[in-house]
Amino acid sequence: MPSKRSRWNTSHRHDRLPPDWQRIRAEVKARANGQCQAKHHAKGCNGIGTDCDHIIPGDDNSLDNLQWLSSACHKAKTARETAARNSWYRKTRLHPVEKNPGSIPPGVGGTSPGTVD
């Protein structure tokens, strides 16, 4: 498994963190007494927090929006958020099924031009 540092290589999140992120992160950890704060612990959670997580995804780095999670709980939460976001993207990309405007059901629209009744 790649180190935590190398997992940032494909993310732009690090660039968006405030300059005092390490201080904020330490404050979140201290507030949690180093324990995982997940409401529902993931399989593999040992109760020891390792990751600072944004409760509501985005760039709100206020203490009210940050929690301390175990690696297992953080991974599970991120997977749930990613699945929900991907589902939303799929739904917004799909166009509604439309009938071909050239297909007219039988008995609708009269006779075709040039035909004799």
N, C-alpha and C positions, 0 to 999 in steps of 0.2 A: 504494500500500500504506500502511495506517495506521502511524503511528509506534508504537514499542514501548510507549510510555506509554499511548497511546489503546487498545491491545489489552487493557490491564488493566481497562478500563471495565466489562467484563461478567464479570470474574473476582473471586472473593472471596479468592483465594490471597494477594494482597498484604496483606490484613488479618490473615492467619494467620502471616506471617513474623515472626521474632523482631526485637526492636528493634535488634540489632546485625547485621542482615542484610547491610548494605553491607560491614562488616568481614569477615564470613564469606565473602561472595562474592569479595572481593579476595584472601582467603587461598586460596580454591580456584583462582582465576586464576593466582596466583603459583606455586602448587604445580604447575600444568600448564604453566608457562612460556608462558602465553597460547595454547598449542596445543590443538587439538581432541583430546579423549581418547576418542572413539568407538571401540569395538572394530571396528565395520564402518561405514566412512564412506559417507554418502549421496551420490548423484549431486549435484554442485554444491558439495561440501565443498572449501574451499580450504585446509583444515588450520589455519586461524586460528580459535580459540575466541572466542565472543562471549557465550554464554549459560551460566548456572549451572543445572545440571539435577539433579533428584533421581533417583538411580539406581533406587530402589524408590519408586514414586509414593506420595505421602502427605505428612505433615508432619514427618518425621524430618529435621531440619536439621543432623545431625551431619556432620562432615567426611568420615566413612567412607561416607556416603550421597550425597555430592555429587560431581559431575564437571563439567568444563568442555568444552562442545561448540560446534561451529560452528552457525550459524543453520540451515543445511541439515540437519545431523545431528539437531539438537534438534527441528526440525519433523517429520522422518521418524520419530523415536522417539516423539514425542507422538502422531502419527497411528497408529502401530502399537498403542500403549497404548489409544488411544481405540477403535480397531476391536475389539480384544480385549475391552474392557469392554462395548462395545455388543453384541457377540456373546453375551457372558455374560448380559447383561440380557434379550436376546431369548429365550434358552433358558429362563431362569427365569420369564419371563412366559407362555410357551406351556404350555397344559394338555395332558395326554396325551389322545389320541383315545379316546373311550369309545363303546361301542355303546349305542344307544338301549335303555333297559331295557324298553321296550314291544315291541321286535322280538324275537320268539322264532323261531328257525330251524324249518323244517318238520320234523315228526316228533319234536319235543321237547316234553314237558309234557303229553302225552295229548290228549284231545279238549276242545273248548270246551264250557262249560256250555250246556245246552239243546240239544245236538246228539245225534242218535241214531246209534248205530253200526250 
